[in-house]
Amino acid sequence: GEIIIIEPDGALHDGSFVLAQPGGEWIFRQLARRGDGWCLRALNPAYPEQPLPDLAAIHGVVIQKAVPGRRRLTKHYV
């Protein structure tokens, strides 16, 4: 029941929530810095982290989350 707004050219940093397409499947994950590389961390700890060779699989950064009709529950990520 929530709406997320995604900025295709948003700035990427450690901890950003992103929309990615590694291997052809669209996924929503948190971007994490690991040493000199990056990985995608699932919100559910039952799923393993997915290493990324580069950031080409990232197609957008979540900049806002909102619940329709509930202005108080809106959260901005930028």
PyMOL commands that set and color helices and strands:
alter all, ss='L'
color gray80, all
select helices_A, chain A and resi 22-24+55-57
alter helices_A, ss='H'
color red, helices_A
select strands_A, chain A and resi 3-7+17-20+27-34+37-41+50-52+58-67+70-76
alter strands_A, ss='S'
color yellow, strands_A
deselect
rebuild
show_as cartoon
